[in-house]
């Protein structure tokens, strides 16, 4: 896998470079979403998973997780707005 | 590799088709190799993030007293619950993003 050399990269034509940049940008934004999901799951699992003796989610737990994500985002938006108004 | 199939690592075969004809085969192979490598590394990063978070959470929930066989069962159930939670959170977040983008917030 690691057989790409510096030279190979330098010799790429402009179109390929551009394509790789686009690819990187899209992977980058996908990865940000993924990392947010990891973060939300971590926070909301702590809040919502009451007992772990059963591997299935109860309907309360599922609702709790959904609410948790939405309230987290509401809070985030509100804080951004709050900070903007200070400036 | 199993990890990239979990996290939808790059599928070079689809991306290859459109551009192979346009550029030289050397550049195309470097490009595809690069993409595959990036996809692979992202999949590994995601998998290790998941392993860390599940371990942290299930350690907290299950291992309150000295280790016993009953706690092994707890860890298994906890892992199953965490994965289901991950899916619910993922759906809720994606729905929220879509809702925000259709209403022009983003």
N, CA and C atoms of all chains as a GROMACS GRO file, in nm:
protein
  579
    1UNK      N    1   0.081  -0.121   0.000
    1UNK     CA    2   0.000   0.000   0.000
    1UNK      C    3   0.085   0.126   0.000
    2UNK      N    4   0.199   0.124   0.069
    2UNK     CA    5   0.274   0.249   0.088
    2UNK      C    6   0.377   0.272  -0.022
    3UNK      N    7   0.343   0.231  -0.141
    3UNK     CA    8   0.441   0.244  -0.248
    3UNK      C    9   0.431   0.375  -0.326
    4UNK      N   10   0.348   0.471  -0.278
    4UNK     CA   11   0.341   0.601  -0.344
    4UNK      C   12   0.460   0.686  -0.296
    5UNK      N   13   0.540   0.732  -0.390
    5UNK     CA   14   0.656   0.813  -0.351
    5UNK      C   15   0.625   0.961  -0.365
    6UNK      N   16   0.709   1.043  -0.306
    6UNK     CA   17   0.700   1.189  -0.322
    6UNK      C   18   0.698   1.226  -0.470
    7UNK      N   19   0.784   1.155  -0.542
    7UNK     CA   20   0.798   1.180  -0.685
    7UNK      C   21   0.668   1.156  -0.761
    8UNK      N   22   0.602   1.045  -0.726
    8UNK     CA   23   0.473   1.013  -0.789
    8UNK      C   24   0.374   1.127  -0.769
    9UNK      N   25   0.372   1.182  -0.648
    9UNK     CA   26   0.278   1.289  -0.616
    9UNK      C   27   0.311   1.416  -0.694
   10UNK      N   28   0.442   1.445  -0.701
   10UNK     CA   29   0.485   1.566  -0.772
   10UNK      C   30   0.453   1.556  -0.920
   11UNK      N   31   0.457   1.433  -0.974
   11UNK     CA   32   0.434   1.416  -1.117
   11UNK      C   33   0.287   1.406  -1.156
   12UNK      N   34   0.196   1.413  -1.059
   12UNK     CA   35   0.054   1.405  -1.094
   12UNK      C   36   0.013   1.524  -1.180
   13UNK      N   37  -0.074   1.498  -1.278
   13UNK     CA   38  -0.121   1.611  -1.360
   13UNK      C   39  -0.222   1.693  -1.281
   14UNK      N   40  -0.244   1.815  -1.329
   14UNK     CA   41  -0.329   1.909  -1.254
   14UNK      C   42  -0.468   1.855  -1.229
   15UNK      N   43  -0.521   1.787  -1.331
   15UNK     CA   44  -0.658   1.737  -1.316
   15UNK      C   45  -0.668   1.634  -1.204
   16UNK      N   46  -0.567   1.548  -1.195
   16UNK     CA   47  -0.567   1.448  -1.089
   16UNK      C   48  -0.552   1.512  -0.953
   17UNK      N   49  -0.466   1.615  -0.945
   17UNK     CA   50  -0.447   1.686  -0.818
   17UNK      C   51  -0.579   1.747  -0.772
   18UNK      N   52  -0.646   1.808  -0.869
   18UNK     CA   53  -0.774   1.871  -0.839
   18UNK      C   54  -0.875   1.767  -0.789
   19UNK      N   55  -0.875   1.654  -0.858
   19UNK     CA   56  -0.968   1.548  -0.820
   19UNK      C   57  -0.939   1.498  -0.678
   20UNK      N   58  -0.811   1.487  -0.646
   20UNK     CA   59  -0.775   1.442  -0.511
   20UNK      C   60  -0.814   1.545  -0.406
   21UNK      N   61  -0.797   1.673  -0.440
   21UNK     CA   62  -0.840   1.778  -0.348
   21UNK      C   63  -0.990   1.769  -0.320
   22UNK      N   64  -1.068   1.753  -0.426
   22UNK     CA   65  -1.213   1.740  -0.411
   22UNK      C   66  -1.247   1.619  -0.325
   23UNK      N   67  -1.177   1.509  -0.354
   23UNK     CA   68  -1.198   1.386  -0.277
   23UNK      C   69  -1.168   1.410  -0.128
   24UNK      N   70  -1.055   1.478  -0.102
   24UNK     CA   71  -1.017   1.505   0.036
   24UNK      C   72  -1.119   1.592   0.107
   25UNK      N   73  -1.166   1.695   0.036
   25UNK     CA   74  -1.266   1.783   0.097
   25UNK      C   75  -1.392   1.707   0.134
   26UNK      N   76  -1.437   1.620   0.042
   26UNK     CA   77  -1.562   1.549   0.072
   26UNK      C   78  -1.541   1.447   0.183
   27UNK      N   79  -1.427   1.378   0.183
   27UNK     CA   80  -1.399   1.282   0.290
   27UNK      C   81  -1.386   1.355   0.424
   28UNK      N   82  -1.327   1.475   0.418
   28UNK     CA   83  -1.307   1.555   0.538
   28UNK      C   84  -1.441   1.593   0.602
   29UNK      N   85  -1.535   1.637   0.517
   29UNK     CA   86  -1.664   1.676   0.576
   29UNK      C   87  -1.742   1.554   0.623
   30UNK      N   88  -1.730   1.442   0.550
   30UNK     CA   89  -1.794   1.319   0.596
   30UNK      C   90  -1.738   1.278   0.732
   31UNK      N   91  -1.605   1.293   0.744
   31UNK     CA   92  -1.539   1.253   0.868
   31UNK      C   93  -1.582   1.341   0.986
   32UNK      N   94  -1.604   1.470   0.958
   32UNK     CA   95  -1.652   1.560   1.065
   32UNK      C   96  -1.787   1.512   1.117
   33UNK      N   97  -1.874   1.474   1.023
   33UNK     CA   98  -2.006   1.422   1.064
   33UNK      C   99  -1.989   1.297   1.148
   34UNK      N  100  -1.903   1.206   1.100
   34UNK     CA  101  -1.877   1.082   1.174
   34UNK      C  102  -1.831   1.111   1.316
   35UNK      N  103  -1.737   1.206   1.329
   35UNK     CA  104  -1.682   1.236   1.461
   35UNK      C  105  -1.788   1.298   1.552
   36UNK      N  106  -1.875   1.382   1.494
   36UNK     CA  107  -1.986   1.436   1.573
   36UNK      C  108  -2.076   1.323   1.622
   37UNK      N  109  -2.102   1.225   1.536
   37UNK     CA  110  -2.188   1.114   1.576
   37UNK      C  111  -2.122   1.037   1.691
   38UNK      N  112  -1.990   1.015   1.682
   38UNK     CA  113  -1.920   0.950   1.793
   38UNK      C  114  -1.938   1.029   1.922
   39UNK      N  115  -1.922   1.161   1.911
   39UNK     CA  116  -1.931   1.248   2.029
   39UNK      C  117  -2.072   1.245   2.089
   40UNK      N  118  -2.174   1.259   2.001
   40UNK     CA  119  -2.313   1.259   2.048
   40UNK      C  120  -2.349   1.126   2.111
   41UNK      N  121  -2.306   1.016   2.046
   41UNK     CA  122  -2.339   0.885   2.101
   41UNK      C  123  -2.278   0.869   2.240
   42UNK      N  124  -2.155   0.916   2.252
   42UNK     CA  125  -2.086   0.908   2.382
   42UNK      C  126  -2.162   0.984   2.490
   43UNK      N  127  -2.202   1.108   2.458
   43UNK     CA  128  -2.274   1.189   2.556
   43UNK      C  129  -2.412   1.131   2.586
   44UNK      N  130  -2.486   1.099   2.478
   44UNK     CA  131  -2.625   1.062   2.494
   44UNK      C  132  -2.642   0.921   2.550
   45UNK      N  133  -2.545   0.834   2.521
   45UNK     CA  134  -2.551   0.699   2.579
   45UNK      C  135  -2.542   0.709   2.731
   46UNK      N  136  -2.453   0.795   2.780
   46UNK     CA  137  -2.439   0.816   2.925
   46UNK      C  138  -2.570   0.864   2.985
   47UNK      N  139  -2.638   0.955   2.912
   47UNK     CA  140  -2.764   1.012   2.961
   47UNK      C  141  -2.879   0.912   2.956
   48UNK      N  142  -2.884   0.833   2.850
   48UNK     CA  143  -3.007   0.761   2.817
   48UNK      C  144  -3.005   0.611   2.848
   49UNK      N  145  -2.891   0.548   2.841
   49UNK     CA  146  -2.889   0.403   2.863
   49UNK      C  147  -2.896   0.375   3.012
   50UNK      N  148  -3.015   0.342   3.059
   50UNK     CA  149  -3.034   0.328   3.204
   50UNK      C  150  -2.979   0.195   3.254
   51UNK      N  151  -3.012   0.087   3.190
   51UNK     CA  152  -2.947  -0.039   3.227
   51UNK      C  153  -2.895  -0.109   3.102
   52UNK      N  154  -2.786  -0.180   3.120
   52UNK     CA  155  -2.726  -0.246   3.005
   52UNK      C  156  -2.737  -0.397   3.017
   53UNK      N  157  -2.840  -0.442   3.093
   53UNK     CA  158  -2.858  -0.586   3.104
   53UNK      C  159  -2.929  -0.641   2.980
   54UNK      N  160  -2.986  -0.549   2.902
   54UNK     CA  161  -3.051  -0.589   2.778
   54UNK      C  162  -2.990  -0.510   2.661
   55UNK      N  163  -2.948  -0.583   2.558
   55UNK     CA  164  -2.881  -0.519   2.445
   55UNK      C  165  -2.974  -0.440   2.355
   56UNK      N  166  -3.105  -0.462   2.367
   56UNK     CA  167  -3.198  -0.388   2.282
   56UNK      C  168  -3.232  -0.253   2.344
   57UNK      N  169  -3.264  -0.156   2.257
   57UNK     CA  170  -3.304  -0.024   2.307
   57UNK      C  171  -3.453  -0.026   2.335
   58UNK      N  172  -3.492   0.026   2.450
   58UNK     CA  173  -3.635   0.041   2.475
   58UNK      C  174  -3.683   0.165   2.401
   59UNK      N  175  -3.816   0.178   2.388
   59UNK     CA  176  -3.866   0.294   2.313
   59UNK      C  177  -3.836   0.424   2.387
   60UNK      N  178  -3.835   0.420   2.521
   60UNK     CA  179  -3.797   0.541   2.597
   60UNK      C  180  -3.653   0.580   2.567
   61UNK      N  181  -3.566   0.478   2.567
   61UNK     CA  182  -3.425   0.506   2.541
   61UNK      C  183  -3.405   0.566   2.402
   62UNK      N  184  -3.479   0.511   2.306
   62UNK     CA  185  -3.466   0.562   2.169
   62UNK      C  186  -3.511   0.708   2.160
   63UNK      N  187  -3.626   0.737   2.222
   63UNK     CA  188  -3.675   0.875   2.225
   63UNK      C  189  -3.575   0.966   2.295
   64UNK      N  190  -3.521   0.916   2.408
   64UNK     CA  191  -3.424   0.994   2.484
   64UNK      C  192  -3.303   1.028   2.398
   65UNK      N  193  -3.253   0.929   2.320
   65UNK     CA  194  -3.136   0.954   2.235
   65UNK      C  195  -3.165   1.060   2.130
   66UNK      N  196  -3.285   1.049   2.068
   66UNK     CA  197  -3.322   1.147   1.965
   66UNK      C  198  -3.330   1.287   2.025
   67UNK      N  199  -3.399   1.297   2.139
   67UNK     CA  200  -3.410   1.427   2.206
   67UNK      C  201  -3.274   1.481   2.245
   68UNK      N  202  -3.189   1.393   2.296
   68UNK     CA  203  -3.056   1.433   2.339
   68UNK      C  204  -2.978   1.498   2.224
   69UNK      N  205  -2.980   1.433   2.107
   69UNK     CA  206  -2.911   1.489   1.990
   69UNK      C  207  -2.968   1.626   1.954
   70UNK      N  208  -3.102   1.634   1.950
   70UNK     CA  209  -3.164   1.759   1.910
   70UNK      C  210  -3.142   1.872   2.009
   71UNK      N  211  -3.149   1.838   2.140
   71UNK     CA  212  -3.124   1.942   2.241
   71UNK      C  213  -2.978   1.987   2.238
   72UNK      N  214  -2.888   1.892   2.214
   72UNK     CA  215  -2.746   1.929   2.205
   72UNK      C  216  -2.725   2.029   2.091
   73UNK      N  217  -2.787   2.001   1.977
   73UNK     CA  218  -2.772   2.090   1.862
   73UNK      C  219  -2.839   2.224   1.887
   74UNK      N  220  -2.956   2.224   1.952
   74UNK     CA  221  -3.023   2.349   1.988
   74UNK      C  222  -2.932   2.435   2.075
   75UNK      N  223  -2.872   2.367   2.175
   75UNK     CA  224  -2.781   2.439   2.265
   75UNK      C  225  -2.664   2.498   2.188
   76UNK      N  226  -2.609   2.416   2.100
   76UNK     CA  227  -2.496   2.460   2.018
   76UNK      C  228  -2.531   2.584   1.936
   77UNK      N  229  -2.648   2.581   1.872
   77UNK     CA  230  -2.691   2.694   1.790
   77UNK      C  231  -2.710   2.819   1.876
   78UNK      N  232  -2.772   2.797   1.992
   78UNK     CA  233  -2.799   2.910   2.082
   78UNK      C  234  -2.668   2.974   2.130
   79UNK      N  235  -2.570   2.890   2.161
   79UNK     CA  236  -2.442   2.942   2.208
   79UNK      C  237  -2.371   3.020   2.098
   80UNK      N  238  -2.374   2.966   1.977
   80UNK     CA  239  -2.312   3.038   1.865
   80UNK      C  240  -2.379   3.175   1.848
   81UNK      N  241  -2.512   3.177   1.853
   81UNK     CA  242  -2.584   3.304   1.840
   81UNK      C  243  -2.550   3.399   1.952
   82UNK      N  244  -2.545   3.345   2.075
   82UNK     CA  245  -2.510   3.425   2.191
   82UNK      C  246  -2.373   3.489   2.177
   83UNK      N  247  -2.276   3.408   2.130
   83UNK     CA  248  -2.140   3.461   2.114
   83UNK      C  249  -2.136   3.567   2.003
   84UNK      N  250  -2.213   3.542   1.897
   84UNK     CA  251  -2.217   3.640   1.787
   84UNK      C  252  -2.271   3.775   1.835
   85UNK      N  253  -2.370   3.770   1.926
   85UNK     CA  254  -2.431   3.895   1.970
   85UNK      C  255  -2.339   3.975   2.062
   86UNK      N  256  -2.244   3.905   2.125
   86UNK     CA  257  -2.147   3.976   2.210
   86UNK      C  258  -2.051   4.058   2.126
   87UNK      N  259  -2.012   4.000   2.013
   87UNK     CA  260  -1.911   4.066   1.929
   87UNK      C  261  -1.950   4.203   1.879
   88UNK      N  262  -1.093  -0.558   0.357
   88UNK     CA  263  -1.076  -0.558   0.502
   88UNK      C  264  -1.208  -0.527   0.572
   89UNK      N  265  -1.232  -0.594   0.686
   89UNK     CA  266  -1.362  -0.584   0.752
   89UNK      C  267  -1.393  -0.443   0.801
   90UNK      N  268  -1.291  -0.373   0.853
   90UNK     CA  269  -1.315  -0.241   0.911
   90UNK      C  270  -1.369  -0.144   0.808
   91UNK      N  271  -1.312  -0.149   0.688
   91UNK     CA  272  -1.359  -0.052   0.588
   91UNK      C  273  -1.499  -0.085   0.541
   92UNK      N  274  -1.540  -0.212   0.554
   92UNK     CA  275  -1.677  -0.242   0.514
   92UNK      C  276  -1.777  -0.190   0.616
   93UNK      N  277  -1.735  -0.186   0.745
   93UNK     CA  278  -1.824  -0.131   0.847
   93UNK      C  279  -1.847   0.017   0.823
   94UNK      N  280  -1.738   0.089   0.795
   94UNK     CA  281  -1.749   0.233   0.787
   94UNK      C  282  -1.752   0.285   0.644
   95UNK      N  283  -1.781   0.197   0.552
   95UNK     CA  284  -1.792   0.240   0.413
   95UNK      C  285  -1.665   0.304   0.361
   96UNK      N  286  -1.555   0.238   0.378
   96UNK     CA  287  -1.428   0.285   0.322
   96UNK      C  288  -1.440   0.301   0.171
   97UNK      N  289  -1.340   0.366   0.112
   97UNK     CA  290  -1.346   0.398  -0.030
   97UNK      C  291  -1.374   0.274  -0.114
   98UNK      N  292  -1.460   0.288  -0.211
   98UNK     CA  293  -1.479   0.182  -0.308
   98UNK      C  294  -1.421   0.227  -0.440
   99UNK      N  295  -1.294   0.201  -0.463
   99UNK     CA  296  -1.224   0.257  -0.576
   99UNK      C  297  -1.284   0.217  -0.711
  100UNK      N  298  -1.349   0.100  -0.715
  100UNK     CA  299  -1.397   0.053  -0.844
  100UNK      C  300  -1.497   0.149  -0.907
  101UNK      N  301  -1.580   0.214  -0.822
  101UNK     CA  302  -1.681   0.306  -0.876
  101UNK      C  303  -1.619   0.436  -0.923
  102UNK      N  304  -1.524   0.487  -0.840
  102UNK     CA  305  -1.465   0.616  -0.874
  102UNK      C  306  -1.371   0.604  -0.994
  103UNK      N  307  -1.316   0.485  -1.010
  103UNK     CA  308  -1.222   0.462  -1.117
  103UNK      C  309  -1.282   0.490  -1.254
  104UNK      N  310  -1.398   0.436  -1.278
  104UNK     CA  311  -1.457   0.432  -1.413
  104UNK      C  312  -1.453   0.566  -1.484
  105UNK      N  313  -1.502   0.670  -1.417
  105UNK     CA  314  -1.523   0.798  -1.482
  105UNK      C  315  -1.395   0.861  -1.533
  106UNK      N  316  -1.286   0.841  -1.461
  106UNK     CA  317  -1.168   0.921  -1.490
  106UNK      C  318  -1.054   0.845  -1.556
  107UNK      N  319  -1.063   0.713  -1.555
  107UNK     CA  320  -0.952   0.634  -1.605
  107UNK      C  321  -0.916   0.669  -1.749
  108UNK      N  322  -1.016   0.691  -1.830
  108UNK     CA  323  -0.990   0.718  -1.970
  108UNK      C  324  -0.918   0.851  -1.990
  109UNK      N  325  -0.951   0.949  -1.905
  109UNK     CA  326  -0.899   1.083  -1.927
  109UNK      C  327  -0.750   1.097  -1.897
  110UNK      N  328  -0.703   1.035  -1.790
  110UNK     CA  329  -0.564   1.055  -1.752
  110UNK      C  330  -0.481   0.932  -1.784
  111UNK      N  331  -0.350   0.948  -1.775
  111UNK     CA  332  -0.262   0.835  -1.804
  111UNK      C  333  -0.279   0.730  -1.696
  112UNK      N  334  -0.246   0.606  -1.730
  112UNK     CA  335  -0.273   0.497  -1.637
  112UNK      C  336  -0.187   0.508  -1.512
  113UNK      N  337  -0.067   0.566  -1.526
  113UNK     CA  338   0.021   0.582  -1.410
  113UNK      C  339  -0.042   0.679  -1.308
  114UNK      N  340  -0.084   0.794  -1.359
  114UNK     CA  341  -0.146   0.893  -1.271
  114UNK      C  342  -0.273   0.835  -1.208
  115UNK      N  343  -0.349   0.762  -1.289
  115UNK     CA  344  -0.474   0.705  -1.239
  115UNK      C  345  -0.446   0.605  -1.128
  116UNK      N  346  -0.340   0.526  -1.144
  116UNK     CA  347  -0.315   0.426  -1.041
  116UNK      C  348  -0.265   0.492  -0.912
  117UNK      N  349  -0.183   0.597  -0.924
  117UNK     CA  350  -0.138   0.670  -0.806
  117UNK      C  351  -0.258   0.731  -0.735
  118UNK      N  352  -0.345   0.790  -0.814
  118UNK     CA  353  -0.464   0.857  -0.762
  118UNK      C  354  -0.555   0.759  -0.687
  119UNK      N  355  -0.582   0.648  -0.752
  119UNK     CA  356  -0.672   0.550  -0.690
  119UNK      C  357  -0.610   0.489  -0.565
  120UNK      N  358  -0.478   0.469  -0.572
  120UNK     CA  359  -0.408   0.413  -0.457
  120UNK      C  360  -0.418   0.510  -0.340
  121UNK      N  361  -0.401   0.638  -0.372
  121UNK     CA  362  -0.408   0.742  -0.270
  121UNK      C  363  -0.546   0.745  -0.206
  122UNK      N  364  -0.648   0.742  -0.289
  122UNK     CA  365  -0.785   0.744  -0.238
  122UNK      C  366  -0.814   0.623  -0.151
  123UNK      N  367  -0.770   0.506  -0.199
  123UNK     CA  368  -0.794   0.383  -0.123
  123UNK      C  369  -0.724   0.392   0.012
  124UNK      N  370  -0.603   0.446   0.011
  124UNK     CA  371  -0.524   0.458   0.135
  124UNK      C  372  -0.591   0.553   0.233
  125UNK      N  373  -0.642   0.664   0.182
  125UNK     CA  374  -0.711   0.762   0.266
  125UNK      C  375  -0.836   0.699   0.327
  126UNK      N  376  -0.914   0.631   0.242
  126UNK     CA  377  -1.035   0.565   0.288
  126UNK      C  378  -1.006   0.462   0.396
  127UNK      N  379  -0.900   0.387   0.374
  127UNK     CA  380  -0.858   0.285   0.469
  127UNK      C  381  -0.821   0.347   0.604
  128UNK      N  382  -0.744   0.455   0.599
  128UNK     CA  383  -0.700   0.517   0.724
  128UNK      C  384  -0.816   0.580   0.801
  129UNK      N  385  -0.911   0.637   0.726
  129UNK     CA  386  -1.030   0.692   0.791
  129UNK      C  387  -1.111   0.582   0.858
  130UNK      N  388  -1.122   0.467   0.790
  130UNK     CA  389  -1.197   0.356   0.847
  130UNK      C  390  -1.131   0.308   0.976
  131UNK      N  391  -0.998   0.301   0.975
  131UNK     CA  392  -0.926   0.259   1.096
  131UNK      C  393  -0.946   0.361   1.208
  132UNK      N  394  -0.939   0.490   1.174
  132UNK     CA  395  -0.958   0.595   1.275
  132UNK      C  396  -1.097   0.586   1.336
  133UNK      N  397  -1.198   0.564   1.252
  133UNK     CA  398  -1.335   0.550   1.301
  133UNK      C  399  -1.352   0.429   1.390
  134UNK      N  400  -1.292   0.318   1.348
  134UNK     CA  401  -1.305   0.196   1.427
  134UNK      C  402  -1.238   0.213   1.562
  135UNK      N  403  -1.121   0.277   1.566
  135UNK     CA  404  -1.054   0.288   1.696
  135UNK      C  405  -1.126   0.388   1.786
  136UNK      N  406  -1.184   0.492   1.726
  136UNK     CA  407  -1.266   0.585   1.804
  136UNK      C  408  -1.384   0.511   1.868
  137UNK      N  409  -1.449   0.426   1.787
  137UNK     CA  410  -1.562   0.350   1.838
  137UNK      C  411  -1.521   0.256   1.952
  138UNK      N  412  -1.411   0.186   1.930
  138UNK     CA  413  -1.363   0.092   2.032
  138UNK      C  414  -1.334   0.167   2.163
  139UNK      N  415  -1.268   0.283   2.152
  139UNK     CA  416  -1.237   0.361   2.273
  139UNK      C  417  -1.362   0.405   2.346
  140UNK      N  418  -1.459   0.456   2.271
  140UNK     CA  419  -1.580   0.509   2.333
  140UNK      C  420  -1.664   0.399   2.396
  141UNK      N  421  -1.676   0.286   2.324
  141UNK     CA  422  -1.755   0.175   2.379
  141UNK      C  423  -1.687   0.122   2.505
  142UNK      N  424  -1.555   0.109   2.499
  142UNK     CA  425  -1.483   0.059   2.616
  142UNK      C  426  -1.504   0.152   2.736
  143UNK      N  427  -1.490   0.281   2.711
  143UNK     CA  428  -1.508   0.380   2.819
  143UNK      C  429  -1.646   0.367   2.882
  144UNK      N  430  -1.750   0.367   2.795
  144UNK     CA  431  -1.887   0.364   2.846
  144UNK      C  432  -1.922   0.233   2.912
  145UNK      N  433  -1.884   0.122   2.851
  145UNK     CA  434  -1.926  -0.007   2.904
  145UNK      C  435  -1.842  -0.044   3.027
  146UNK      N  436  -1.721   0.009   3.033
  146UNK     CA  437  -1.641  -0.008   3.154
  146UNK      C  438  -1.713   0.058   3.271
  147UNK      N  439  -1.758   0.181   3.248
  147UNK     CA  440  -1.831   0.254   3.351
  147UNK      C  441  -1.958   0.180   3.395
  148UNK      N  442  -2.033   0.129   3.296
  148UNK     CA  443  -2.163   0.069   3.326
  148UNK      C  444  -2.150  -0.068   3.389
  149UNK      N  445  -2.048  -0.143   3.349
  149UNK     CA  446  -2.045  -0.285   3.388
  149UNK      C  447  -1.947  -0.320   3.498
  150UNK      N  448  -1.834  -0.254   3.502
  150UNK     CA  449  -1.729  -0.304   3.592
  150UNK      C  450  -1.723  -0.222   3.720
  151UNK      N  451  -1.823  -0.242   3.804
  151UNK     CA  452  -1.824  -0.168   3.929
  151UNK      C  453  -1.755  -0.246   4.039
  152UNK      N  454  -1.762  -0.378   4.030
  152UNK     CA  455  -1.698  -0.463   4.132
  152UNK      C  456  -1.593  -0.550   4.062
  153UNK      N  457  -1.513  -0.624   4.138
  153UNK     CA  458  -1.411  -0.708   4.075
  153UNK      C  459  -1.469  -0.795   3.963
  154UNK      N  460  -1.387  -0.819   3.866
  154UNK     CA  461  -1.433  -0.885   3.744
  154UNK      C  462  -1.495  -1.022   3.769
  155UNK      N  463  -1.608  -1.047   3.703
  155UNK     CA  464  -1.668  -1.180   3.711
  155UNK      C  465  -1.729  -1.214   3.576
  156UNK      N  466  -1.774  -1.337   3.560
  156UNK     CA  467  -1.831  -1.379   3.432
  156UNK      C  468  -1.959  -1.304   3.397
  157UNK      N  469  -2.035  -1.267   3.501
  157UNK     CA  470  -2.160  -1.195   3.478
  157UNK      C  471  -2.133  -1.063   3.408
  158UNK      N  472  -2.020  -1.001   3.441
  158UNK     CA  473  -1.987  -0.873   3.380
  158UNK      C  474  -1.947  -0.886   3.234
  159UNK      N  475  -1.898  -1.004   3.198
  159UNK     CA  476  -1.868  -1.027   3.058
  159UNK      C  477  -1.996  -1.020   2.976
  160UNK      N  478  -2.103  -1.079   3.029
  160UNK     CA  479  -2.233  -1.072   2.964
  160UNK      C  480  -2.280  -0.929   2.956
  161UNK      N  481  -2.258  -0.853   3.061
  161UNK     CA  482  -2.296  -0.712   3.064
  161UNK      C  483  -2.225  -0.635   2.954
  162UNK      N  484  -2.096  -0.660   2.939
  162UNK     CA  485  -2.019  -0.591   2.834
  162UNK      C  486  -2.075  -0.623   2.696
  163UNK      N  487  -2.111  -0.750   2.673
  163UNK     CA  488  -2.168  -0.787   2.543
  163UNK      C  489  -2.299  -0.713   2.516
  164UNK      N  490  -2.387  -0.711   2.618
  164UNK     CA  491  -2.516  -0.642   2.603
  164UNK      C  492  -2.494  -0.492   2.582
  165UNK      N  493  -2.398  -0.438   2.657
  165UNK     CA  494  -2.368  -0.296   2.650
  165UNK      C  495  -2.317  -0.259   2.510
  166UNK      N  496  -2.231  -0.343   2.455
  166UNK     CA  497  -2.180  -0.320   2.319
  166UNK      C  498  -2.295  -0.318   2.219
  167UNK      N  499  -2.387  -0.417   2.233
  167UNK     CA  500  -2.501  -0.424   2.142
  167UNK      C  501  -2.586  -0.297   2.154
  168UNK      N  502  -2.607  -0.254   2.277
  168UNK     CA  503  -2.688  -0.134   2.301
  168UNK      C  504  -2.618  -0.010   2.247
  169UNK      N  505  -2.488  -0.004   2.263
  169UNK     CA  506  -2.412   0.111   2.214
  169UNK      C  507  -2.420   0.122   2.062
  170UNK      N  508  -2.407   0.008   1.994
  170UNK     CA  509  -2.414   0.009   1.847
  170UNK      C  510  -2.552   0.054   1.800
  171UNK      N  511  -2.657   0.006   1.870
  171UNK     CA  512  -2.793   0.048   1.834
  171UNK      C  513  -2.809   0.198   1.860
  172UNK      N  514  -2.753   0.244   1.971
  172UNK     CA  515  -2.760   0.387   2.003
  172UNK      C  516  -2.689   0.470   1.896
  173UNK      N  517  -2.574   0.419   1.852
  173UNK     CA  518  -2.497   0.488   1.748
  173UNK      C  519  -2.585   0.508   1.623
  174UNK      N  520  -2.657   0.403   1.587
  174UNK     CA  521  -2.743   0.412   1.468
  174UNK      C  522  -2.856   0.513   1.487
  175UNK      N  523  -2.918   0.513   1.606
  175UNK     CA  524  -3.027   0.607   1.633
  175UNK      C  525  -2.975   0.751   1.628
  176UNK      N  526  -2.860   0.775   1.693
  176UNK     CA  527  -2.800   0.908   1.696
  176UNK      C  528  -2.765   0.953   1.554
  177UNK      N  529  -2.705   0.861   1.479
  177UNK     CA  530  -2.667   0.891   1.342
  177UNK      C  531  -2.788   0.934   1.259
  178UNK      N  532  -2.899   0.859   1.271
  178UNK     CA  533  -3.021   0.892   1.195
  178UNK      C  534  -3.076   1.027   1.238
  179UNK      N  535  -3.080   1.051   1.372
  179UNK     CA  536  -3.135   1.177   1.422
  179UNK      C  537  -3.052   1.296   1.374
  180UNK      N  538  -2.919   1.279   1.376
  180UNK     CA  539  -2.830   1.388   1.335
  180UNK      C  540  -2.843   1.417   1.186
  181UNK      N  541  -2.842   1.311   1.105
  181UNK     CA  542  -2.855   1.328   0.960
  181UNK      C  543  -2.990   1.394   0.926
  182UNK      N  544  -3.097   1.350   0.996
  182UNK     CA  545  -3.229   1.409   0.972
  182UNK      C  546  -3.227   1.558   1.004
  183UNK      N  547  -3.160   1.592   1.114
  183UNK     CA  548  -3.151   1.732   1.155
  183UNK      C  549  -3.073   1.816   1.052
  184UNK      N  550  -2.962   1.758   1.002
  184UNK     CA  551  -2.882   1.828   0.901
  184UNK      C  552  -2.966   1.852   0.775
  185UNK      N  553  -3.039   1.747   0.734
  185UNK     CA  554  -3.122   1.760   0.614
  185UNK      C  555  -3.231   1.864   0.633
  186UNK      N  556  -3.292   1.861   0.750
  186UNK     CA  557  -3.399   1.956   0.781
  186UNK      C  558  -3.344   2.099   0.776
  187UNK      N  559  -3.225   2.118   0.835
  187UNK     CA  560  -3.164   2.250   0.837
  187UNK      C  561  -3.125   2.296   0.697
  188UNK      N  562  -3.081   2.202   0.614
  188UNK     CA  563  -3.037   2.245   0.481
  188UNK      C  564  -3.155   2.274   0.389
  189UNK      N  565  -3.270   2.204   0.409
  189UNK     CA  566  -3.385   2.236   0.325
  189UNK      C  567  -3.451   2.367   0.368
  190UNK      N  568  -3.441   2.399   0.500
  190UNK     CA  569  -3.502   2.524   0.544
  190UNK      C  570  -3.405   2.642   0.529
  191UNK      N  571  -3.288   2.613   0.472
  191UNK     CA  572  -3.193   2.720   0.440
  191UNK      C  573  -3.112   2.773   0.556
  192UNK      N  574  -3.106   2.695   0.668
  192UNK     CA  575  -3.027   2.740   0.783
  192UNK      C  576  -2.878   2.727   0.758
  193UNK      N  577  -2.841   2.626   0.680
  193UNK     CA  578  -2.699   2.609   0.649
  193UNK      C  579  -2.668   2.668   0.510
   0.00000   0.00000   0.00000
